[in-house]
Structures are given as structure tokens and as C-alpha cells.
């Protein structure tokens, strides 16, 4: 390998991989980067947000203004009763250093992925419907020989970056575990994401309705001029409800049709807009179903193979921000160690692992408290939310945030080195 022209393979075309490609090209403009994506198209479903160190990174990328232009315009979140009346409304804070449930950067996954990919797509090779079947490391040459699943070809790279999500098979191999699920922490949450081709909200506030047995309907505004709504059907199971978890997991493994049938069964007697949402799900073209999980890999690299984003540290609530941060740090360390990629990967792991441990996102207990199983539990939660909502809207909430910021109790950020990024040539 020439230090100025590393050959890099990124498995996964999502946010983590595209941010890493952006910064690697800044560090090594002549880098030869190939990105493979298992799916025949890029995943566009779902909304994400940007917090913590990731806010600083999008500013360094010069993309903050474009991201803001493409945000959903969501101003906050209202919890509603079966008749649609509000229990409490929690608005966005208007700050990037202290954010509420609603971030200052609420954006659809597809829009954010496109913003990150657009600056690099002419400088990388993107292969859809392709994935890593196997790989072997050549310790003498410090390279990785990768065999592809579709083409069956074997090619050699200086670095293999696993940005292939929480079910990463590459992670399984470097950890020598037979099942990608071995490092996954089940949060007891299953979600169906989809777009409804009707504006059910007529508002810039998202709305959340809970019913018994851990069922929740979460609707988010979509600024599309034709009138749309982004929907989430959520099932939150207790640790003891193993039978329901097993049934949900089985439906997931069988595919969207099986899972949608199960959602129809579970939500048939729910209140609020549940029936309209179920009908919209059946007409949607972008249904995506997934459990909400966390990944805590005991290590993030082995030789010339490194885990990035959800493959190494999936974290509900802050996973996108960790992916952005990880992509930046990994490329920055490769820049700081041009002649020793092994050292770069060790420093990357040493920075990211403690940061990930201190940013646990939406924990399992938080989802249980927010989505009670019983009528009584929902009533207690509603009382708490009502008080919180009154505090936020009374003006006291803003005063509290000012004091909190003054005391330094802001969102946790990673203490990163000052990377010597080359100047961008005009």
C-alpha cells in the first residue's frame, strides 16, 4: 500500500459508512474506496436525529445548513389520549447543547444518508446487491482478502470497515462467534416504520398514543407537499413476556407480510388513529420492521478489520450520532497514523469504547416507564408527563436549561484530538 492511496472496502452504505468515506477522502484524496450494500437499494425509512459531538462534526463538514434545510420541521412531541386530546406537549429546546426528546436536527434517514453520500459518490465505487461473504487477513502483507457473496470474486484491501448494522456477520467472525446475535442486547421493543400517504396530524408536532399491553402508535410529521405521515407501530414487551417476544421475532424472520398481519391483530382494539394507521400500513411501499437493540462489541477491530457504527455500538436514541462520530474519529486516526493503520485502529477503539459506554441512549427501563403495560401504569405516567409539560411551557423549563448549561451539564461530547485535516482545494 502507498500511504497516500489506501484501498478500503466499506461494508454498508448507511450513515456511518458515508461519513467515514467523506473524511477518509479528506485525509487521503487519492484513496480507492469501494462501498458494498447488501440491499438492492439504499434504506430510506425512518427518522433520525443528530446530537452531541455529531453536531460539531456536521459543522466541520460544512453540511449543517443543508441538513437544517432538509429537516422535518418537527417542533416537539405531544402525548395524546384515545380521543386525541393532549396529555402533555414537550417542545424542542431550540439549543444544540441541551436537547429534548425532539432534537434540533430531526431528519429522515434517507435525506441524511443522501446528504452525506452526495459529496463522495463520484469518488467511490458503490455496489448494490453485494456483500462480504468471507475474508482472510494476510498478516505479512497487512492486507485483507475479501470474497463477495454475489460476484464470488476475491479482492485485496488495506482495510475492511464493517458498517453493516447490528446483525454484522463481519463482527461475528472477528469475535469468533457463530451467531451475529451474540453481542446484541434485546431492549424488548419491536417497531414497524412506514410512510402513510395522508396527513393524519395537520401539525408540526409528533404525537404518541399508548394503550395497554405495551402498545404505542407514534406519528411524525412529514413536510412533503402531497401530505404524508411517518408512522411507527411499537410493541414494548417486559422481560418476562418471552412468549410475545418469540412471536414477534418469528414474524420478523418470516417477512413484512407476516409482521403486518401480527400488527393488525395486536392493534385491532387500540384507540386514537390506530385503524387509520393500520390501513395506511397496508398501502405503504416502504414498510420496515425491526427490533430496537443495542450492540456492545468487546472489541472494535482485529488486524485490518474494524467495526463502525451499529456493527460495533448500536445504541437506541443516539445511534446515528455515534455513527457520525465514529466515522470522523476513524478517518482522523488513519490520518494521524499514515504508516501504522494498526495504531490508528487501536486509538479509535480506545476513544470510542469509553464514549459509547457513557452514552447508553434510550435504556430498556426508560422504554418500559414510557410505555406502561396497564391502565394504572399509563395513568401514573400521564400524571408525570402532565407536570413536566406544564413546567416546560410555563417558561420555568427554559430557565432550568439556562442554569443547567451554565453549570456545564450539557450533552456528553467526545474529547477528540485536533486532527490535521488537509485544506480543501477549491
Number of C-alpha atoms within 10 A of each C-alpha: 12 10 16 15 15 19 19 21 26 26 26 29 27 26 24 31 28 28 27 26 30 23 22 26 18 20 24 19 16 15 20 19 22 19 24 23 22 18 14 10 11 16 15 16 18 20 19 20 22 24 25 21 20 22 20 15 19 20 12 10 14 10 13 16 10 12 20 14 11 17 20 20 18 22 20 21 22 23 21 18 18 14 10 15 11 15 19 22 21 23 21 21 20 14 11 18 19 20 20 15 13 19 22 25 23 21 24 19 19 17 18 21 21 16 18 24 20 12 13 17 15 9 17 18 14 16 18 17 14 20 22 24 16 15 19 13 20 14 10 6 9 15 20 22 16 21 18 16 15 13 11 13 10 14 12 18 20 22 22 27 23 27 31 28 23 23 19 21 21 25 29 18 15 17 18 9 13 10 14 17 15 14 22 20 15 16 21 22 21 22 21 21 22 25 24 26 18 16 18 18 18 13 15 16 21 25 22 20 24 26 21 15 16 20 23 23 22 22 26 26 23 29 17 11 7 9 15 19 23 24 28 24 22 24 25 26 24 20 12 9 11 12 10 15 21 11 13 23 15 13 19 21 13 11 12 15 13 14 22 19 13 16 21 17 10 14 20 12 10 17 16 18 16 20 15 12 26 20 12 18 24 15 14 14 12 15 20 19 22 16 19 22 19 25 22 20 20 11 16 24 23 16 18 20 24 25 28 32 27 26 31 32 28 28 27 19 19 20 25 23 23 28 28 26 28 28 26 25 26 26 26 24 23 24 24 19 16 17 14 13 20 18 15 21 25 18 16 23 21 13 18 22 17 11 16 20 12 11 19 17 16 16 15 21 12 10 17 18 13 17 24 24 19 13 13 11 14 19 12 12 16 18 13 13 19 17 12 16 19 15 15 21 14 11 10 12 16 15 12 13 19 13 12 13 14 10 9 11 12 15 15 15 17 17 9 13 11 8 15 11 15 11 8 8 5 3
